[in-house]
Amino acid sequence: MKIDAAQGETRSRYSISEIARVAIPSVLGIMVFFVPITIAGNNTILLDHLVTRFEAALGANSQWYALALIFGGTVHSIMTRFWTKGFGSIVFAIFKILGLVLAVMVILGAGPAVLYEPFMLEFLWKALVIPVAILVPVGAIFMPLLVSYGLVELVGTLTQPFMRKAFHVPGRSAIDAVASFITSFAVGLLITNKAYLNGEYSAKEAAIIATGFSTVSVAFMVIVARTLGLMDIWVIFFMATLFTTVVVTAASARIPPISRMSDHAENAEREPEKGRRITTALSESVKAANSPKNFFVLVKENLKDGFVMTMTILPTILSIGTISLLIEKYTPAFDYIGYAFYPITMLFGLENGLELSSAVSTSYSEMFLPALIMAEADMVSKLVAGITAIASILFVAASIPCIMATSIPISFYGLTFIWFVRTALTMFVSIPLSMLIVFFM
């Protein structure tokens, strides 16, 4: 049996089985990653349910599992001869070793009392390290459903005009953006890196996607909103964060250093003939879904990538996050960095502009810190702190080393500069937007 797959002068016809090879895996992938369902009174996406169940099944063993991954990440950096890859690689290797030491300490309950104060070492361990250790590998298992059976080609072709005009990236990157928002920046980076290695993204496109879309997940945005007391206006906060991220990414894609990167991709996304976008979208998706592939081989490859990425970021989340919390609490270092953003808050006449600028500057080390610092501030400052921490995307404790673990050719110094540019742009957008939200509340 055949069905029509297009309209117009030229018709493409595919069998029900060919269409099913696109539809069934893609629908399953959407259900796992994007559709909230209620189980035992908890309404969240299926992947989050699976992670929760997996963590519960591991019980106390989850800490040993996380420790094993941290140990593996530290050993992996030694096996790959980190000392031959430049100063940045050496620094991150040191942080990984420190992360391993801190992991052992937190499991044994050893070390200085200052590390066990509220929102210090134990907080990072339980709220970030263990969940990430489970989330990324479990997400990698289901990743082929989302990216290997035609959904990327279908969505990419349909959204190509918007993604090209707004961000100068292929339409398929819409999947990367959604995967980051719904699951984790690490999951989105897995998709981005694989597409870059396959020649589907240029270096410039991969950099735009990695630094512009790979933000923390919606689940972690909820944690930020709860900390800031914004859950009563959660939808408004989420939409404001999404709008700001879109605007800032569109702007940062057009300025150095990203604008100067190579824009050549060997297998670049093709522009469909005029009037044949839907036809081309279906044709490309069916072609991808019906190409020879073994699901279990795809799972094995993605699981391997997921574990490598998890081992890369876990030690630095723990070490850099802990150090940043200590620096913020006991030194004025972030106050000095905050002076760079102080003129922006002065421009809009914020009374506590210096405090807000200092808090925002801590997002470079760990994106959650601004929420902790501004939890008792006025509503405008809370909104700006939350939006900026999320929309600036990059932070040393996780996303920066995660990007550096990919093959995307962008340096630590380049990522640092992009963070500064994004943070400044985000404040320019989020401050008047937050004022507008408060005005209409």
C-alpha positions in Angstrom: 0.0 0.0 0.0 1.2 3.5 -0.8 0.3 6.9 0.5 0.9 10.4 -0.9 3.7 12.3 0.9 3.5 15.6 -0.9 1.3 17.9 -2.9 2.0 19.7 -6.1 3.1 18.8 -9.6 5.6 16.3 -8.4 4.4 13.6 -5.9 6.6 11.4 -3.7 4.9 8.2 -2.5 6.1 6.0 0.3 4.9 2.8 1.8 3.2 2.6 5.2 6.2 0.7 6.6 8.6 3.5 5.4 6.5 6.2 7.0 6.2 4.0 10.2 10.0 3.9 10.5 10.0 7.6 10.8 6.9 8.0 12.9 7.2 5.3 15.6 10.8 5.9 16.8 10.2 9.7 16.6 7.0 9.6 18.6 8.7 7.4 21.2 11.6 9.9 21.3 9.3 12.8 21.7 7.5 11.0 24.5 10.7 10.2 26.4 12.2 13.7 26.1 9.4 16.2 25.7 6.0 15.0 27.0 5.3 15.5 30.7 3.3 12.6 32.3 2.2 12.1 35.9 3.5 9.0 37.7 3.0 8.6 41.5 1.9 12.3 41.7 5.0 13.6 40.0 4.4 15.4 36.7 7.5 15.5 34.5 9.0 14.1 31.3 9.5 10.3 31.1 13.3 10.6 31.0 13.2 12.4 34.4 10.9 9.6 35.8 13.4 7.1 34.6 16.3 9.0 36.2 14.4 9.2 39.5 13.7 5.5 39.4 17.3 4.7 38.5 18.6 6.8 41.4 16.1 5.2 43.8 17.2 1.7 42.6 20.8 2.6 43.2 20.1 4.0 46.6 23.3 4.6 48.6 25.2 3.0 45.7 24.5 6.2 43.6 27.4 7.9 45.4 29.8 5.1 44.5 28.5 5.2 40.9 29.2 8.9 40.7 32.6 8.4 42.3 33.5 5.7 39.8 32.6 8.2 36.9 34.7 10.9 38.5 37.6 8.6 38.9 37.2 7.5 35.3 37.2 11.1 34.2 40.4 11.8 36.1 42.1 8.8 34.7 40.8 9.5 31.2 42.5 13.0 31.2 45.8 11.3 32.2 45.4 8.6 29.5 44.8 11.3 26.8 48.0 13.1 27.9 46.4 16.3 29.1 49.8 18.0 29.5 50.3 18.0 25.7 47.1 19.9 25.0 48.0 23.3 26.3 47.6 25.3 29.5 43.8 25.1 29.7 43.8 21.3 29.5 46.4 21.2 32.4 44.2 23.5 34.5 41.1 21.4 34.0 43.1 18.2 34.7 44.0 19.7 38.1 40.4 20.5 38.8 39.4 17.0 37.9 42.0 15.6 40.4 40.6 18.0 43.0 37.1 16.9 42.1 38.1 13.3 42.8 39.5 14.3 46.2 36.3 16.2 47.1 34.1 13.3 46.0 36.0 10.9 48.4 35.7 13.5 51.1 32.0 14.0 50.8 31.3 10.3 50.8 33.4 9.8 53.9 32.1 13.0 55.5 35.7 14.1 56.0 37.3 17.5 55.5 37.0 21.0 57.0 33.7 22.0 58.5 33.4 25.0 56.1 32.8 22.5 53.3 29.7 21.2 55.0 27.9 24.4 55.6 24.5 24.9 53.8 24.8 25.1 50.0 28.4 24.0 49.8 29.9 20.6 49.0 27.0 18.4 50.0 24.6 20.5 48.1 26.6 20.3 44.9 27.0 16.5 45.3 23.3 15.8 45.9 21.7 18.4 43.7 24.0 18.3 40.7 26.7 15.6 40.6 24.5 12.5 41.2 21.6 13.6 39.0 23.9 14.5 36.1 25.8 11.2 36.5 22.5 9.4 35.9 20.8 11.8 33.5 23.3 12.0 30.7 24.0 8.2 30.2 20.3 7.4 30.5 19.4 10.1 28.0 22.1 8.8 25.6 20.3 5.4 25.5 17.2 7.0 24.0 19.0 9.6 21.9 18.9 7.5 18.7 15.1 7.7 18.8 15.3 11.4 18.6 18.1 11.9 16.1 18.6 8.8 13.9 15.1 8.1 12.5 14.2 11.2 10.5 12.8 13.6 13.1 15.9 15.8 12.9 15.6 16.0 9.1 11.8 16.7 9.2 12.0 19.4 11.8 15.2 20.8 10.4 13.8 21.3 6.9 10.6 22.9 8.2 12.3 25.3 10.6 15.2 26.1 8.2 14.0 29.6 7.2 13.7 30.8 10.8 16.9 29.2 12.1 18.9 30.5 9.2 17.6 34.1 9.4 17.6 34.4 13.2 20.8 32.5 14.1 22.7 31.6 10.9 22.4 27.9 11.8 20.8 24.9 10.0 17.1 24.1 10.7 18.1 20.7 12.3 19.6 22.7 15.2 16.1 23.3 16.5 16.3 19.7 17.9 19.6 20.6 19.7 18.0 23.6 21.3 14.9 21.8 22.5 16.9 18.8 23.8 19.0 21.2 25.9 16.0 23.0 27.3 14.1 19.9 28.1 16.8 17.6 29.2 20.4 18.9 29.7 23.0 21.0 27.9 25.1 17.9 27.9 22.5 16.0 25.9 22.2 18.9 23.5 26.0 19.0 23.1 26.0 15.3 22.3 23.7 15.9 19.4 25.7 19.0 18.3 29.1 17.3 18.5 27.9 14.3 16.5 26.5 16.5 13.8 29.7 18.5 13.6 31.8 15.4 13.3 29.5 14.2 10.6 30.1 17.4 8.6 26.5 18.6 9.0 27.6 21.7 10.9 30.4 24.1 10.2 32.7 25.2 13.0 30.8 28.5 13.2 27.4 26.8 13.3 28.5 24.3 16.0 29.9 27.2 18.1 26.7 29.2 17.8 24.6 26.2 18.8 26.9 25.1 21.7 27.2 28.6 23.2 23.7 29.8 22.4 21.3 26.9 22.9 23.0 24.6 25.3 21.5 26.1 28.5 20.4 24.2 31.6 17.3 22.1 31.4 13.8 23.2 32.2 14.0 21.0 35.3 16.9 23.0 36.6 15.2 26.3 35.6 12.5 25.3 38.1 15.1 24.9 40.8 16.4 28.4 40.0 12.8 29.8 40.1 12.1 28.1 43.4 15.2 29.5 45.0 14.3 33.0 43.8 10.6 32.6 44.9 9.4 33.0 41.3 7.2 29.9 41.0 4.0 31.9 41.2 5.0 33.5 37.9 6.9 30.4 36.5 5.4 30.6 33.0 6.3 34.3 32.7 9.8 33.6 34.0 10.3 30.8 31.6 9.0 32.8 28.6 11.2 35.7 29.6 14.2 33.5 29.8 13.5 31.9 26.5 12.9 35.3 24.8 16.1 36.7 26.2 18.1 33.6 25.1 16.8 33.9 21.6 17.6 37.6 21.3 21.1 37.3 22.8 22.0 34.2 20.7 20.9 36.0 17.5 23.1 39.0 18.4 26.2 37.0 19.6 26.2 34.9 16.4 26.9 38.1 14.5 29.9 39.4 16.5 33.4 38.1 17.1 34.8 35.6 17.9 32.0 33.5 16.5 31.3 35.5 13.4 35.0 35.0 12.3 34.9 31.2 12.5 34.8 28.9 9.5 31.4 28.5 7.9 32.2 25.5 5.7 30.4 22.2 6.3 31.0 19.1 4.1 27.5 17.8 4.4 25.7 21.1 4.8 21.9 21.2 5.0 20.4 21.9 1.6 17.8 24.5 0.8 14.7 22.9 -0.7 13.3 24.1 -4.0 10.8 26.8 -3.7 7.3 25.4 -2.9 8.7 22.0 -2.0 9.7 22.4 1.7 7.1 19.9 3.0 7.9 17.4 0.2 11.6 17.7 0.9 11.2 17.5 4.7 9.3 14.2 4.4 11.7 12.8 1.7 14.8 13.6 3.8 13.2 12.1 7.0 12.2 8.9 5.2 15.6 8.6 3.6 17.3 8.9 7.1 14.9 6.5 8.8 15.3 3.8 6.1 19.0 3.9 5.7 20.8 0.7 7.0 21.4 1.0 10.7 21.2 -1.1 13.8 19.4 0.4 16.8 21.6 -1.4 19.4 24.8 -0.2 17.6 23.5 3.4 17.7 22.7 3.0 21.5 26.2 1.6 22.1 27.8 4.5 20.3 25.7 7.1 22.1 26.1 5.5 25.4 29.8 5.6 25.0 29.7 9.3 24.1 27.4 9.9 27.1 29.7 8.3 29.6 32.8 10.1 28.2 31.0 13.4 28.5 29.7 12.7 32.0 33.1 11.7 33.2 34.5 14.9 31.7 32.1 17.3 33.5 31.4 15.6 36.9 34.8 16.3 38.5 34.8 20.0 37.4 31.2 20.5 38.5 32.3 19.4 42.0 35.7 21.1 42.3 35.0 24.4 40.5 31.5 24.7 42.0 32.8 24.3 45.5 35.7 26.7 45.0 33.4 29.3 43.5 31.0 29.0 46.5 33.9 29.5 48.9 35.3 32.5 46.9 31.8 34.1 46.8 31.3 33.7 50.5 34.7 34.6 51.9 36.3 37.0 49.3 35.4 40.1 47.3 36.7 38.6 44.0 33.3 38.5 42.3 32.6 42.1 43.5 35.5 43.2 41.4 34.3 41.3 38.3 30.9 42.7 38.8 32.2 46.3 38.3 32.3 45.4 34.6 28.5 45.1 34.5 27.8 47.9 37.0 27.4 50.6 34.2 24.5 48.5 32.8 22.6 48.5 36.0 23.4 52.2 36.5 22.0 52.9 33.1 18.6 51.5 34.1 18.7 53.2 37.6 18.7 50.0 39.7 19.3 50.9 43.4 21.1 47.7 44.2 23.0 47.6 40.9 26.4 46.8 42.4 25.0 43.8 44.4 23.2 42.5 41.3 26.3 43.0 39.1 28.4 41.1 41.6 25.9 38.3 41.8 25.6 38.0 38.0 29.4 37.7 37.7 29.3 34.5 39.8 27.4 32.8 37.0 30.8 32.4 35.2 31.9 29.8 37.7 28.5 28.2 38.5 25.2 29.3 37.0 23.2 28.6 40.2 25.1 31.1 42.4 23.2 34.3 41.3 19.9 32.7 42.5 21.4 31.9 45.9 22.9 35.4 46.3 19.7 37.3 45.2 17.1 35.1 46.8 16.1 37.9 49.2 16.3 40.8 46.7 13.6 42.8 45.2 11.5 41.3 42.4 13.3 43.0 39.5 16.7 41.9 40.7 15.5 38.3 41.2 14.2 38.2 37.7 17.4 39.7 36.2 19.6 37.3 38.3 17.6 34.3 37.2 17.3 35.2 33.5 20.9 36.2 33.2 22.3 33.1 34.9 20.3 30.9 32.5 20.6 32.9 29.3 24.3 33.6 29.5 24.7 29.8 28.9 28.4 29.3 29.8 29.9 28.5 33.2 33.1 27.0 34.2 31.7 24.3 36.5 30.0 22.4 33.7 29.1 23.8 30.3 32.5 25.2 29.4 34.5 22.0 30.1 31.6 20.1 28.4 32.0 22.1 25.2 35.8 21.7 25.4 35.3 17.9 25.6 33.7 18.1 22.2 35.5 18.5 18.9 34.1 22.0 18.3 37.2 24.2 17.7 36.7 27.0 20.3 39.2 27.7 23.1 38.7 28.3 26.8 39.6 32.0 26.3 37.1 32.2 23.5 34.4 30.7 25.6 35.2 33.1 28.4 34.9 36.1 26.1 31.6 34.8 24.7 30.3 34.5 28.3 31.2 38.1 29.0 29.5 39.3 25.8 26.4 37.1 26.4 26.1 38.3 30.0 26.3 41.9 29.1 23.8 41.5 26.3 21.5 39.5 28.6 21.5 42.2 31.2 20.6 44.8 28.5 17.6 42.7 27.5 16.5 41.3 30.9 16.6 44.5 33.0 14.0 46.4 31.0 12.0 43.2 30.4 12.0 42.5 34.2 10.9 46.0 34.9 8.0 45.6 32.4 7.0 42.3 34.0 6.9 43.8 37.5 5.1 46.9 36.3 2.2 44.7 35.0 2.1 42.4 37.9 
